[in-house]
Structure formats: structure tokens, C-alpha cells
Amino acid sequence: MDTWRPSRRYFFRFWFIFLGSSTIICWENMGDMIHRTFSTAQFNFDAFYGFLRGPVHWLDAHLFHTGYDPKTQQPFPGDNHFGVLFYLLLLVIALIGAIVWGILDRKRQDYNRLGYWFSVYLRYMLAITLFIYGFDKLIPVQMVFPNIENLLRPMGESTRFLTLWNFMGVAPGYQMVTGSTEIIAALLLFNRRTVALGCIVALVVLINVVSLNIFYNVVVKLFSMQLLLYTLYLLYPYLRRLLRLFFTGQSVSLAMRNYQFHSPGKKRALTAVLVGVPLILLTIGGVGILQRYHRHATNARLQKYYEIKTFVAKDTLPPLLTDTLRWKRLLISYSAYTPRPYAVVSYMQDDQDFFYFEIDSAKRTFTLKDPDDSLHPHVFSYSNPAPPGAGGRSQMLLTGDWKGRDVQILMNDIPIDSMRLVKEPIRLIRD
């Protein structure tokens, strides 16, 4: 058995505490995934991080002064005040904890066995997370095809995040390829004999993911960097041998020392954990992703794009950009983060209001409900002057009250699949 240098022992204890405690975010992601599989209600992040409100607030008030307010800011370690302070808290705990651990365990000369089992735990965390994210793209459901609202939004009015999501969503084949690479990396990490190759594939994948998250302003920058740090930690023991292999052409062995239990009962228990836990989590995650895919497909078919032909409020209002009452279009759209479609009223200057809506086909009513004012819904009677099949575009006529004015709104139904981006096929040969 080799004797570790004091600095090596300290850094192992530091990374063990810092990386090990940070895996709470991976477990929270799995909890969120399981929750979404069986429920459409909002996941309760307080169950994971609520107990940290006090320590994080104290740390910020006395040391970092970032302006964290536990009364208004959600306790979730994303790209926010809580997230930055969460990682800083883990950093402080790891720095101090490694010193205290070293004092209490000063006679120990190495952590070979503990280091091996910690690496096993860390690579399984990384593999499960990569597999779920990869399967989310392989279906594909992480970045769905742009909804009608995003299809009509001017490029200059879009955010970097929406630009990336629409770019990926409009080409599901490319999204499936990127998801496949994440799944390949995960499968390689599950196997002890292919860990080095799995780390190399994961490194390439995660460098790309972190770059996209940073430069397109996606709100999981810190978590993706955390996964990249896991990969670098797991790859480090192979680094010298890989450098000799790739840069000097030497023959090297990537076999690593491994530890096993001698008791048959412990061996069976370990096998059950290493096979059963990932299998259960990945099965639940896969079922949830498939459910989301079918829900998105259903919602996408319910989308509508109505272009306003005439808007009458006592008099017919011309389509002037200075008009604040007249509608420009009505959209029935949906989002990956909402359980059902919603209505979007677009005005002449492209300002938008969002509503829940209900259609009563028996009473022939179309109701818009403001999310912030459920007591005063807008109830319209509707008819179809030119229903589908009557020739030309189908129409819908709304009659009712809008902002204290009696209005009649005649709308043309524009087929969404008539838009060039939607109907354009992929061609290998273009003349």
C-alpha cells in the first residue's frame, strides 16, 4: 500500500466533502423527475433546500454580501443568489471540514479504499444524470419544436435562451444525436472497464453543454459546471497515462485498482444497489419523459393561429400601430412548463397578454381568464362564419366585452403548417 503525501490526503478530504455534498442537487433532480412522472403540481424545492435558508442568509449577511433575501428568493441552487451562496457554503464547509477531518484522522496514511468507493458513487451519479438528460433529448422532449408564439416572435425580440431552445427544437434529429452522445457516455461510465473512455466522452459532451449554457444564458450554468467537475475528478487518475498514450505513443494500461467485498451477502447487496437503483431511476425517468412527449404532442395539435380581419368597437378600427385596443392576432399556444395550452392576445405594437381559456361548445362561449384577475373573465360568444370545408380559410367571430367596450372580432384561421420553417423538408441535394 502506498503512503499518500499530506497535501494529497488534504485535497482528497476536501473533494470528498465538496463533491459528495454537492450531489444533493443530483438527488433533487431525480426527486423532481419522479415527481413530474406522477404529478403535474409544482415540485417542492423547500423539501431539499429549505433547511439551508438560515445558514445561507447568515453567510451572506456576514461574509459575502450578495444581497440574498430568503423572504423573496426561492431556495433553489440555480443561477441565482441562493445558488452562488449554496456552492460557497459547500466550499467553506469542505475547506474547514478537511482540516478537522485531518486532525481527527491524522494517523491514516492513505484513502485508497474510500477513494475507490467514492469514485464509484460519483461516476454513478454522473452516469444517471447524463442518461436522463440524454434520454430527454433522444425522445426528443427537452427542447420541443417551437410553439406558434415563438415562431411568430421577431428574432431581435427573442432571448439567448429561447434562441438556443428554438434552434435545437426545430431540428429534432440533431437533438437526438446530441442526446445519444450523452447516453453513450453514461453507459460507458456504468462499466468499470470503460470508465476512462466514458470520462473522455463525457468531457467532450459537457464542455459543449457548459459552453452553450454560458453563452446562451441558460439557467443551469452552475449545475452543468458541477457535472464537468465530476468528470475531471474521475478522469484525473488516468491523466498521465492518457498523455503518454496520445502524445508519446507508449503502450499503457488503464486498469485501476478495485476493491470488492468477500462476503457473498455483501456482494449480492452491492450488485442489487449498483444495478437496481439506476434501473429503477432510469425506468421512472423514461416513463416520465415519454408522458411529457405525448403531452407536448397533444398540446401542439391544439395550437391555433388566428389573424384579425376586422375589429369592431362601435366603429371598425383600422389596423393602426397606435391603437391600444385592437388585436393583431390571437394565438392558442402551449409551453413545456405548462400542463395545458393557453391563449395569447397580441396587440398592434406586438405587446402580449396571456390568459387561461375555456371553450364551451354547448353554450358557444369562449372565455379568457387573466391569471392575475380570476374574478373578471372575458366571456365571448363565438360563431364560425366560414367553418372548415366551406372553402378558403376558416373563420371565427367573437362577440362580447373587452376592456369595457362591446366588440366584434372576426378572425381568419391561419394553418400553422403553412409556415415555411414548419413545412420545409430536409434535403440532401439542393439545386
Buried (B, 14 or more C-beta within 10 A) or exposed (E): EEEBEEEEBBEBBBBBBBBBBBBBBBEBBBBBBBBBBEEEEEBEBEEBBEEBBEBBBEBBEEEBEBEBEBEEBEBBBBBBBBBBBBBBBBBBBBEEBBEEBBEEEEEEEBBEEBBBEBBBEBBBBBBBBBBBBBBBBBBBBBBBBBBBBBBBBEEEEBEEEBBBBBBBBBBBEBBBEBBBBBBBBBBBBBEBEBBBBBBBBBBEBBEEBBEBBEEBBBEBBBBBBBBBBBBBBBBEBBEEBBEEBEEEEEEBEBEBEEEEEEEEEEEEEBEEEBEEEBEEBBEBBBBBBBBBBEBBEEBBEEBBBBBBEBBBBEEEBEEEEEBEBBBBBBBBBBBBEEEEBBBBBBBBEEEEEBBBBEEEEEEEBBBBBBEEEEEEBBBBEBEEEBEEEEEEBBBBBBBBEBEEEEBBBBBBBBEBEEBEEBEEEEEEEEE
